[in-house]
Amino acid sequence: MTTTLLRTADELHARVRHGRRAVVMTMGALHEGHATLIRTAREIAGAEGEVVVTVFVNPLQFGRGEDLDRYPRTLDADLKIAEAAGADVVFAPSADEVYPGGEPQVRISAGPMGERLEGAFRPGHFDGMLTVVGKLLHLTRPDVALYGQKDAQQLALIRRMVRDLNFGVEIVGVPTVREDDGLALSSRNRFLAADERRTALALSQALFAGRDRHAAQEALRARAREVPATRARAEALSAIGESRAAADAHAVAKATPAGTSGPAAVRCVARLVLEEAARLQPPLALDYLGLVDPSDFTEIPDDFTGEAVLAVAARVGSTRLIDNIPLTFGAAS
């Protein structure tokens, strides 16, 4: 398969379409995470469909002092990765093509959901992101668009925009791709020096510690529910003691405050890992750690049940990284 490079929407619209068009939106500097998105798009589109990869570094979603000029531009390499992953088209428009009148006077607002977590640290970022995503959805006219779950808040906002504003497109989230050491793949990882990378591993380690603590708690609750109701509580706890010993040693051994459980324990365990990383050289500078409801990105209460997202953002040196994992909280025993 030979991937075609197109620069204008007119060129893209002139293509004869057969089957479904699946679009993967990127800012370039493609890596294996993007390749996974493209391969998934290929599976969804099928042999008769079409996969379009957009490459556009959107100036609207970079705030003052952020790394717009530093963001890598690697179109030749991107074309090779896209082609190997199964893309039919790389659509790489200029800023004039996307914003023909200059910066748009009318933009899409992310609302209150866009002011939390990432939005609190990057004011206006999600307004710019939704504006360009809305424009690119119109320019590429897909049946389905795919986005990585690493940018969980972005994905949630896109889904909300598509639903609230009646975009006729299916949105698919694709799980985060990680390197062997656990670091989430990101175009910004290339900026990390060796010692900075070691510190950066604390992001995923904190998430995994929270996940393991949660898994241990859920396993204990599950065993407790299996114990016949006729047995005394003390006897039941004794019976499940072996499960506590068998649960993930790192998570259970963390020194959480007495009586801490549920979401509070998950937050506490993850924060301990991040606090340790803040004492490393170079140190990790935490922006936020949140355990949130993915429907609106508000912090979940201790009695929460259902799907949640444990999210973190931090800086190491001059590089800012984000990561998250999904968790499910069951009914209390």
C-alpha positions as CSV (number, residue, x, y, z in Angstrom):
1,M,0.0,0.0,0.0
2,T,1.2,3.5,-0.9
3,T,0.1,6.3,1.3
4,T,-0.9,9.5,-0.5
5,L,0.1,12.9,1.0
6,L,-2.6,15.5,0.6
7,R,-2.4,19.2,1.6
8,T,-5.9,20.5,1.0
9,A,-9.4,19.6,1.8
10,D,-10.4,19.9,-1.8
11,E,-7.9,17.1,-2.7
12,L,-9.3,14.9,0.1
13,H,-13.0,15.6,-0.9
14,A,-12.2,14.7,-4.6
15,R,-11.2,11.1,-3.6
16,V,-13.8,8.5,-4.5
17,R,-15.0,6.9,-1.3
18,H,-15.8,3.2,-0.9
19,G,-16.8,1.8,2.5
20,R,-16.2,3.6,5.8
21,R,-13.6,6.4,6.3
22,A,-11.7,6.2,9.6
23,V,-9.7,9.2,10.7
24,V,-6.8,9.3,13.2
25,M,-5.9,12.9,14.2
26,T,-2.3,13.6,15.2
27,M,0.1,16.5,15.6
28,G,2.8,14.4,13.9
29,A,6.0,13.0,15.4
30,L,4.3,9.6,15.1
31,H,5.3,6.7,17.3
32,E,4.0,3.2,18.1
33,G,1.1,4.7,19.9
34,H,-0.1,6.4,16.8
35,A,0.7,3.3,14.7
36,T,-1.6,1.3,17.0
37,L,-4.4,3.9,16.4
38,I,-3.8,3.6,12.6
39,R,-3.9,-0.2,12.7
40,T,-7.1,-0.2,14.7
41,A,-8.6,2.3,12.2
42,R,-7.5,-0.1,9.4
43,E,-9.4,-2.9,11.1
44,I,-12.5,-0.8,11.5
45,A,-12.5,0.6,8.0
46,G,-11.8,-2.8,6.4
47,A,-10.3,-3.6,3.1
48,E,-12.9,-1.6,1.2
49,G,-12.7,1.5,3.5
50,E,-10.2,4.3,3.9
51,V,-7.9,5.4,6.7
52,V,-6.9,9.1,6.8
53,V,-4.3,10.3,9.2
54,T,-4.2,14.0,9.9
55,V,-0.9,15.7,10.7
56,F,-1.4,19.3,12.0
57,V,0.3,21.1,14.9
58,N,-2.6,23.2,16.2
59,P,-1.4,26.6,17.5
60,L,-4.7,27.2,19.3
61,Q,-4.1,24.5,21.9
62,F,-0.6,25.8,23.0
63,G,-0.7,28.4,25.7
64,R,1.8,31.2,26.3
65,G,5.2,29.7,27.3
66,E,4.3,26.2,26.0
67,D,6.3,24.3,23.5
68,L,4.7,25.1,20.1
69,D,8.0,26.0,18.5
70,R,9.7,23.1,20.1
71,Y,7.1,20.5,19.1
72,P,8.8,18.1,16.7
73,R,7.9,18.2,13.0
74,T,8.8,15.0,11.3
75,L,6.5,14.6,8.3
76,D,8.8,12.4,6.2
77,A,9.2,9.9,9.0
78,D,5.5,10.2,9.8
79,L,4.6,9.2,6.2
80,K,6.6,6.0,6.6
81,I,5.0,5.1,9.9
82,A,1.5,5.8,8.6
83,E,2.1,3.8,5.5
84,A,3.5,0.8,7.4
85,A,0.5,0.9,9.7
86,G,-2.0,0.8,6.9
87,A,-3.0,4.5,6.2
88,D,-4.4,5.3,2.7
89,V,-3.9,9.1,3.2
90,V,-1.9,11.5,5.3
91,F,-3.7,14.8,5.3
92,A,-1.2,17.5,6.4
93,P,-2.8,20.9,5.9
94,S,-1.1,24.2,6.4
95,A,-2.3,26.7,9.1
96,D,-3.9,28.8,6.3
97,E,-5.9,25.8,5.1
98,V,-7.3,25.1,8.5
99,Y,-7.7,28.7,9.5
100,P,-8.0,30.6,6.2
101,G,-9.0,33.9,7.9
102,G,-6.3,33.7,10.6
103,E,-7.2,32.7,14.2
104,P,-10.9,32.0,14.3
105,Q,-13.2,34.5,16.0
106,V,-15.7,31.8,16.8
107,R,-14.4,28.8,18.8
108,I,-15.9,25.8,20.5
109,S,-15.9,26.2,24.3
110,A,-15.0,23.2,26.5
111,G,-17.2,24.6,29.3
112,P,-16.6,23.7,33.0
113,M,-15.3,20.2,32.1
114,G,-12.5,21.8,30.2
115,E,-11.4,23.9,33.2
116,R,-10.6,20.9,35.4
117,L,-7.2,19.0,35.7
118,E,-5.5,19.8,32.4
119,G,-7.7,22.8,31.8
120,A,-6.7,24.3,35.1
121,F,-3.0,24.1,34.3
122,R,-3.5,25.0,30.6
123,P,-6.2,27.6,30.3
124,G,-7.8,27.7,26.9
125,H,-6.1,24.5,25.8
126,F,-9.3,22.5,25.4
127,D,-11.1,25.3,23.6
128,G,-8.4,25.2,21.0
129,M,-8.4,21.4,20.9
130,L,-12.1,21.1,20.4
131,T,-12.1,23.9,17.8
132,V,-9.5,22.1,15.6
133,V,-11.1,18.7,16.1
134,G,-14.4,20.2,15.1
135,K,-12.8,21.7,12.0
136,L,-10.9,18.6,11.1
137,L,-14.1,16.4,11.4
138,H,-15.7,18.7,8.9
139,L,-12.7,18.8,6.6
140,T,-12.2,15.0,6.6
141,R,-15.8,13.9,6.9
142,P,-15.2,10.6,8.6
143,D,-17.6,7.8,9.6
144,V,-15.4,7.1,12.6
145,A,-12.6,8.9,14.4
146,L,-10.1,7.3,16.7
147,Y,-8.2,8.9,19.7
148,G,-5.9,7.5,22.3
149,Q,-7.0,7.0,25.9
150,K,-3.7,8.5,27.1
151,D,-5.4,11.8,26.6
152,A,-8.4,10.8,28.6
153,Q,-9.8,14.3,29.3
154,Q,-9.4,15.2,25.6
155,L,-11.2,12.0,24.6
156,A,-14.0,12.6,27.0
157,L,-14.5,16.2,25.8
158,I,-14.5,15.1,22.1
159,R,-17.2,12.5,22.9
160,R,-19.2,15.2,24.7
161,M,-18.8,17.7,21.9
162,V,-19.9,15.1,19.3
163,R,-22.9,14.2,21.4
164,D,-23.9,17.7,22.4
165,L,-23.4,19.3,19.0
166,N,-24.8,16.4,16.9
167,F,-21.7,15.5,14.9
168,G,-22.5,12.5,12.8
169,V,-19.4,10.5,13.6
170,E,-18.5,7.5,15.8
171,I,-15.8,8.2,18.4
172,V,-13.5,5.2,19.3
173,G,-11.0,5.3,22.2
174,V,-7.9,3.1,21.9
175,P,-5.9,2.0,25.0
176,T,-2.7,3.6,25.9
177,V,0.5,2.1,24.5
178,R,3.5,1.9,26.9
179,E,7.1,1.2,26.5
180,D,8.6,-1.8,28.2
181,D,9.4,0.1,31.4
182,G,5.8,1.3,31.7
183,L,6.3,4.9,30.4
184,A,3.3,5.9,28.3
185,L,4.4,6.6,24.7
186,S,4.5,10.3,23.9
187,S,6.1,12.5,21.2
188,R,7.6,14.5,24.1
189,N,9.5,11.4,25.5
190,R,12.3,12.2,23.0
191,F,13.1,15.3,25.0
192,L,13.9,13.4,28.2
193,A,17.6,12.9,29.1
194,A,18.4,9.5,30.6
195,D,18.2,10.7,34.3
196,E,15.0,12.6,33.5
197,R,13.5,9.5,32.0
198,R,14.2,7.5,35.2
199,T,12.3,10.2,37.2
200,A,9.5,10.3,34.7
201,L,8.8,6.6,35.3
202,A,7.2,7.7,38.6
203,L,4.1,8.8,36.6
204,S,3.2,5.2,35.6
205,Q,4.5,3.8,38.8
206,A,2.2,5.9,40.8
207,L,-0.8,4.9,38.6
208,F,0.2,1.2,38.9
209,A,0.5,1.5,42.7
210,G,-3.0,3.0,42.9
211,R,-4.3,0.3,40.6
212,D,-2.7,-2.5,42.6
213,R,-4.0,-1.1,45.9
214,H,-7.5,-0.9,44.4
215,A,-7.2,-4.5,43.1
216,A,-6.2,-5.7,46.5
217,Q,-9.1,-4.0,48.1
218,E,-11.5,-5.4,45.5
219,A,-10.1,-8.9,46.0
220,L,-10.7,-8.6,49.8
221,R,-14.2,-7.5,49.3
222,A,-14.9,-10.3,46.8
223,R,-13.6,-12.9,49.3
224,A,-15.7,-11.3,52.1
225,R,-18.8,-11.6,50.0
226,E,-18.1,-15.3,49.5
227,V,-18.0,-16.0,53.2
228,P,-21.4,-17.3,54.5
229,A,-23.4,-14.5,56.3
230,T,-23.9,-16.8,59.3
231,R,-20.2,-16.5,60.3
232,A,-19.1,-13.7,62.6
233,R,-17.3,-10.7,61.1
234,A,-14.1,-11.4,63.0
235,E,-14.1,-15.0,61.8
236,A,-14.7,-13.9,58.2
237,L,-11.8,-11.5,58.3
238,S,-9.6,-14.2,59.7
239,A,-10.7,-16.5,56.8
240,I,-9.7,-14.0,54.2
241,G,-6.4,-13.1,55.8
242,E,-4.5,-15.2,53.3
243,S,-6.0,-13.1,50.5
244,R,-4.5,-9.9,52.0
245,A,-1.1,-11.6,52.1
246,A,-1.4,-12.7,48.5
247,A,-2.5,-9.3,47.2
248,D,0.1,-7.1,45.5
249,A,2.8,-6.6,48.0
250,H,3.8,-3.2,46.8
251,A,0.3,-1.7,47.0
252,V,-0.7,-3.3,50.3
253,A,2.5,-2.5,52.1
254,K,2.2,1.3,51.4
255,A,1.8,3.2,54.6
256,T,-1.7,4.7,54.2
257,P,-3.4,6.4,57.1
258,A,-5.4,4.1,59.4
259,G,-8.9,3.5,58.1
260,T,-8.1,4.7,54.6
261,S,-9.8,2.7,51.9
262,G,-11.5,3.0,48.6
263,P,-10.7,6.0,46.4
264,A,-8.9,7.7,49.3
265,A,-6.5,4.8,49.6
266,V,-5.9,4.8,45.8
267,R,-5.1,8.5,45.9
268,C,-2.8,8.2,48.9
269,V,-0.8,5.3,47.6
270,A,-0.3,7.0,44.2
271,R,0.7,10.3,45.9
272,L,3.3,8.6,48.0
273,V,5.1,7.4,44.9
274,L,5.0,10.9,43.4
275,E,6.3,12.5,46.6
276,E,9.2,10.1,46.6
277,A,9.9,11.2,43.0
278,A,9.9,14.8,44.0
279,R,13.1,14.1,46.0
280,L,14.9,12.5,43.1
281,Q,17.6,14.3,41.0
282,P,16.2,15.6,38.7
283,P,13.0,16.0,40.7
284,L,9.5,15.4,39.5
285,A,7.3,18.5,39.7
286,L,3.7,17.4,40.1
287,D,0.9,19.4,38.5
288,Y,-2.0,17.3,39.6
289,L,-3.1,13.8,40.6
290,G,-6.8,13.2,40.2
291,L,-9.2,10.3,40.6
292,V,-12.2,11.4,38.6
293,D,-15.5,10.5,37.1
294,P,-14.9,10.3,33.3
295,S,-18.3,11.8,32.5
296,D,-17.3,15.2,33.8
297,F,-13.8,14.9,35.3
298,T,-14.9,15.8,38.8
299,E,-13.2,14.1,41.8
300,I,-15.1,11.0,42.9
301,P,-16.4,10.6,46.5
302,D,-15.3,7.8,48.8
303,D,-18.6,5.9,48.2
304,F,-18.4,6.1,44.4
305,T,-19.2,3.1,42.3
306,G,-18.6,2.7,38.6
307,E,-15.9,3.7,36.1
308,A,-13.2,6.2,37.1
309,V,-9.9,7.6,35.8
310,L,-6.8,8.0,37.8
311,A,-4.9,10.8,36.1
312,V,-1.5,12.5,36.6
313,A,0.5,15.3,35.1
314,A,4.0,16.4,36.0
315,R,7.1,18.1,34.7
316,V,10.6,16.6,34.6
317,G,13.1,19.2,33.6
318,S,11.5,21.2,30.7
319,T,9.2,18.3,29.6
320,R,5.6,18.0,30.7
321,L,4.0,14.5,30.7
322,I,0.5,13.2,31.4
323,D,-0.7,9.7,32.0
324,N,-3.8,7.9,33.3
325,I,-5.4,4.5,33.9
326,P,-9.0,3.4,34.1
327,L,-10.4,1.9,37.3
328,T,-13.8,0.4,38.2
329,F,-15.2,0.7,41.7
330,G,-17.8,-1.9,42.6
331,A,-20.6,-1.8,45.2
332,A,-19.5,-1.8,48.8
333,S,-19.6,-5.1,50.5
